[in-house]
Amino acid sequence: MMNRLIALLLPLALTAAAAPPAKDWRTNVTETAAGWTFGKPGAPILTEYASFGCPHCGHFAAETGTKIDSLVKAGKLRFAFRPFLIFPQDRAGYVLARCVPAAKRLAYIEAVFADQAASRARLKDADANEATRAALYNAELAGPVPHSAALAEVSGFKALTLAQGVTAAKADQCLANQAAHDWVTNADLSSRTAGVKGTPTYFWKGVQLGEDLTPESLLKVLPR
């Protein structure tokens, strides 16, 4: 009787053992001239227009990021991230985001927001240091490309890029790439052309959410 039971259960056990792991939809990334979209095609879409230096964006990320990440991973949500330039370091952050492998890009964006307070402190310290302040000023005079390279170092964005497996040489190459900077400029222009005036601005299924939006009310509209 025991042998017969084992014979009946064995195929079920083998089937369970052979089941492939669930797909991680965070690695499914589409890039357009406007930004990036993460997640399973056909899932409901949440669009965020954000600045990496924006404190309100950082607050929303801290309160809603874990839930958004889990929903995207499970294929229940698509998350569209749209660059919006406000702070000087934003450009460097977006250029480096394109440098990170697509499968790790959402993790990089999340890491930038998680590090926002520390990054702000680094930039403040740099401004308080006469030599560093002068170097950043000279880089700014030289143009957006060298200024972004300098800010990537000071802000910590480059270090966050290296943490995602990008080499220092590759990060420097990306920061020096004019085409990458042009993409950021055009993505920002696309955001402004869409009528976005500040960050964070969210659209749920193509409809803009109100200016009185809070992290709590945003979580309520998302899938369970």
Contacts in CASP RR format, 6 or more apart in sequence:
PFRMAT RR
TARGET T0000
AUTHOR 0000-0000-0000
METHOD contacts of the structure
MODEL  1
MMNRLIALLLPLALTAAAAPPAKDWRTNVTETAAGWTFGKPGAPILTEYA
SFGCPHCGHFAAETGTKIDSLVKAGKLRFAFRPFLIFPQDRAGYVLARCV
PAAKRLAYIEAVFADQAASRARLKDADANEATRAALYNAELAGPVPHSAA
LAEVSGFKALTLAQGVTAAKADQCLANQAAHDWVTNADLSSRTAGVKGTP
TYFWKGVQLGEDLTPESLLKVLPR
22 74 0 8 1.000
23 75 0 8 1.000
24 73 0 8 1.000
25 38 0 8 1.000
25 39 0 8 1.000
25 40 0 8 1.000
25 43 0 8 1.000
25 72 0 8 1.000
25 73 0 8 1.000
25 74 0 8 1.000
25 75 0 8 1.000
26 38 0 8 1.000
26 39 0 8 1.000
26 69 0 8 1.000
26 72 0 8 1.000
26 73 0 8 1.000
26 103 0 8 1.000
26 106 0 8 1.000
26 107 0 8 1.000
27 102 0 8 1.000
27 103 0 8 1.000
28 38 0 8 1.000
28 39 0 8 1.000
28 40 0 8 1.000
28 41 0 8 1.000
29 36 0 8 1.000
29 37 0 8 1.000
29 38 0 8 1.000
29 39 0 8 1.000
29 102 0 8 1.000
29 103 0 8 1.000
29 105 0 8 1.000
29 106 0 8 1.000
30 36 0 8 1.000
30 37 0 8 1.000
31 98 0 8 1.000
31 102 0 8 1.000
33 183 0 8 1.000
33 186 0 8 1.000
33 187 0 8 1.000
33 190 0 8 1.000
34 82 0 8 1.000
34 187 0 8 1.000
34 190 0 8 1.000
34 191 0 8 1.000
34 194 0 8 1.000
35 80 0 8 1.000
35 81 0 8 1.000
35 82 0 8 1.000
35 83 0 8 1.000
35 187 0 8 1.000
35 190 0 8 1.000
36 80 0 8 1.000
36 81 0 8 1.000
36 97 0 8 1.000
36 105 0 8 1.000
37 45 0 8 1.000
37 78 0 8 1.000
37 79 0 8 1.000
37 80 0 8 1.000
37 81 0 8 1.000
38 72 0 8 1.000
38 78 0 8 1.000
38 79 0 8 1.000
38 80 0 8 1.000
38 81 0 8 1.000
38 105 0 8 1.000
38 106 0 8 1.000
39 72 0 8 1.000
39 75 0 8 1.000
39 77 0 8 1.000
39 78 0 8 1.000
39 79 0 8 1.000
40 75 0 8 1.000
40 76 0 8 1.000
40 78 0 8 1.000
41 78 0 8 1.000
42 78 0 8 1.000
43 75 0 8 1.000
43 76 0 8 1.000
43 77 0 8 1.000
43 78 0 8 1.000
44 76 0 8 1.000
44 77 0 8 1.000
44 78 0 8 1.000
44 204 0 8 1.000
44 205 0 8 1.000
44 223 0 8 1.000
45 77 0 8 1.000
45 78 0 8 1.000
45 79 0 8 1.000
45 80 0 8 1.000
45 204 0 8 1.000
45 205 0 8 1.000
45 206 0 8 1.000
46 68 0 8 1.000
46 77 0 8 1.000
46 78 0 8 1.000
46 79 0 8 1.000
46 80 0 8 1.000
46 202 0 8 1.000
46 203 0 8 1.000
46 204 0 8 1.000
46 222 0 8 1.000
47 79 0 8 1.000
47 80 0 8 1.000
47 81 0 8 1.000
47 82 0 8 1.000
47 202 0 8 1.000
47 203 0 8 1.000
47 204 0 8 1.000
47 206 0 8 1.000
48 57 0 8 1.000
48 60 0 8 1.000
48 79 0 8 1.000
48 80 0 8 1.000
48 81 0 8 1.000
48 82 0 8 1.000
48 200 0 8 1.000
48 201 0 8 1.000
48 202 0 8 1.000
49 82 0 8 1.000
49 83 0 8 1.000
49 84 0 8 1.000
49 191 0 8 1.000
49 194 0 8 1.000
49 196 0 8 1.000
49 198 0 8 1.000
49 199 0 8 1.000
49 200 0 8 1.000
49 201 0 8 1.000
49 202 0 8 1.000
50 57 0 8 1.000
50 81 0 8 1.000
50 82 0 8 1.000
50 83 0 8 1.000
50 84 0 8 1.000
50 199 0 8 1.000
50 200 0 8 1.000
51 57 0 8 1.000
51 83 0 8 1.000
51 84 0 8 1.000
51 85 0 8 1.000
51 86 0 8 1.000
51 87 0 8 1.000
51 90 0 8 1.000
51 199 0 8 1.000
52 87 0 8 1.000
52 89 0 8 1.000
52 90 0 8 1.000
52 93 0 8 1.000
52 94 0 8 1.000
52 112 0 8 1.000
52 113 0 8 1.000
52 116 0 8 1.000
52 157 0 8 1.000
53 86 0 8 1.000
53 87 0 8 1.000
53 89 0 8 1.000
53 90 0 8 1.000
53 116 0 8 1.000
53 119 0 8 1.000
53 120 0 8 1.000
54 86 0 8 1.000
54 87 0 8 1.000
54 199 0 8 1.000
54 200 0 8 1.000
55 116 0 8 1.000
56 199 0 8 1.000
56 200 0 8 1.000
57 113 0 8 1.000
57 199 0 8 1.000
57 200 0 8 1.000
58 113 0 8 1.000
58 116 0 8 1.000
59 215 0 8 1.000
60 200 0 8 1.000
60 215 0 8 1.000
60 218 0 8 1.000
61 110 0 8 1.000
61 113 0 8 1.000
61 114 0 8 1.000
61 116 0 8 1.000
62 113 0 8 1.000
62 114 0 8 1.000
63 215 0 8 1.000
63 216 0 8 1.000
63 219 0 8 1.000
64 215 0 8 1.000
64 218 0 8 1.000
64 219 0 8 1.000
65 110 0 8 1.000
67 219 0 8 1.000
67 222 0 8 1.000
68 77 0 8 1.000
68 79 0 8 1.000
68 222 0 8 1.000
69 106 0 8 1.000
69 110 0 8 1.000
71 77 0 8 1.000
71 222 0 8 1.000
71 223 0 8 1.000
72 78 0 8 1.000
72 79 0 8 1.000
72 106 0 8 1.000
76 223 0 8 1.000
77 222 0 8 1.000
77 223 0 8 1.000
79 106 0 8 1.000
81 106 0 8 1.000
81 109 0 8 1.000
82 187 0 8 1.000
82 190 0 8 1.000
82 191 0 8 1.000
82 194 0 8 1.000
82 196 0 8 1.000
83 90 0 8 1.000
83 94 0 8 1.000
83 184 0 8 1.000
83 187 0 8 1.000
83 188 0 8 1.000
83 191 0 8 1.000
84 90 0 8 1.000
84 188 0 8 1.000
84 191 0 8 1.000
84 192 0 8 1.000
84 196 0 8 1.000
84 198 0 8 1.000
84 199 0 8 1.000
84 201 0 8 1.000
85 91 0 8 1.000
85 94 0 8 1.000
85 184 0 8 1.000
85 188 0 8 1.000
86 198 0 8 1.000
86 199 0 8 1.000
88 140 0 8 1.000
88 147 0 8 1.000
88 151 0 8 1.000
89 119 0 8 1.000
89 123 0 8 1.000
89 151 0 8 1.000
89 152 0 8 1.000
89 154 0 8 1.000
89 155 0 8 1.000
89 157 0 8 1.000
91 144 0 8 1.000
91 147 0 8 1.000
91 148 0 8 1.000
91 151 0 8 1.000
91 181 0 8 1.000
91 184 0 8 1.000
92 148 0 8 1.000
92 149 0 8 1.000
92 151 0 8 1.000
92 152 0 8 1.000
92 155 0 8 1.000
92 157 0 8 1.000
92 158 0 8 1.000
92 175 0 8 1.000
93 112 0 8 1.000
93 148 0 8 1.000
93 152 0 8 1.000
93 155 0 8 1.000
93 157 0 8 1.000
94 184 0 8 1.000
94 187 0 8 1.000
95 148 0 8 1.000
95 152 0 8 1.000
95 174 0 8 1.000
95 175 0 8 1.000
95 177 0 8 1.000
95 180 0 8 1.000
95 181 0 8 1.000
95 184 0 8 1.000
96 108 0 8 1.000
96 152 0 8 1.000
96 157 0 8 1.000
96 158 0 8 1.000
96 160 0 8 1.000
96 161 0 8 1.000
96 166 0 8 1.000
96 171 0 8 1.000
96 174 0 8 1.000
96 175 0 8 1.000
97 105 0 8 1.000
97 108 0 8 1.000
97 109 0 8 1.000
97 112 0 8 1.000
98 174 0 8 1.000
98 180 0 8 1.000
98 183 0 8 1.000
99 161 0 8 1.000
99 166 0 8 1.000
99 170 0 8 1.000
99 171 0 8 1.000
99 174 0 8 1.000
99 175 0 8 1.000
99 180 0 8 1.000
100 108 0 8 1.000
100 161 0 8 1.000
100 164 0 8 1.000
100 165 0 8 1.000
100 166 0 8 1.000
101 164 0 8 1.000
101 165 0 8 1.000
101 166 0 8 1.000
104 164 0 8 1.000
104 165 0 8 1.000
107 164 0 8 1.000
108 160 0 8 1.000
108 161 0 8 1.000
108 164 0 8 1.000
111 160 0 8 1.000
111 163 0 8 1.000
111 164 0 8 1.000
112 119 0 8 1.000
112 157 0 8 1.000
112 160 0 8 1.000
115 156 0 8 1.000
115 160 0 8 1.000
119 155 0 8 1.000
119 156 0 8 1.000
119 157 0 8 1.000
122 154 0 8 1.000
122 155 0 8 1.000
122 156 0 8 1.000
123 151 0 8 1.000
123 154 0 8 1.000
123 155 0 8 1.000
126 132 0 8 1.000
126 133 0 8 1.000
126 136 0 8 1.000
126 154 0 8 1.000
127 133 0 8 1.000
127 136 0 8 1.000
132 154 0 8 1.000
135 150 0 8 1.000
136 147 0 8 1.000
136 150 0 8 1.000
136 151 0 8 1.000
136 154 0 8 1.000
139 146 0 8 1.000
139 147 0 8 1.000
139 149 0 8 1.000
139 150 0 8 1.000
139 151 0 8 1.000
140 147 0 8 1.000
144 181 0 8 1.000
145 175 0 8 1.000
145 176 0 8 1.000
145 178 0 8 1.000
145 181 0 8 1.000
148 175 0 8 1.000
148 181 0 8 1.000
149 172 0 8 1.000
149 175 0 8 1.000
149 176 0 8 1.000
151 157 0 8 1.000
152 158 0 8 1.000
152 161 0 8 1.000
152 171 0 8 1.000
152 175 0 8 1.000
158 168 0 8 1.000
158 171 0 8 1.000
158 175 0 8 1.000
161 171 0 8 1.000
162 168 0 8 1.000
162 171 0 8 1.000
166 174 0 8 1.000
174 180 0 8 1.000
201 208 0 8 1.000
202 208 0 8 1.000
202 209 0 8 1.000
202 213 0 8 1.000
202 218 0 8 1.000
203 209 0 8 1.000
204 221 0 8 1.000
209 218 0 8 1.000
209 221 0 8 1.000
END
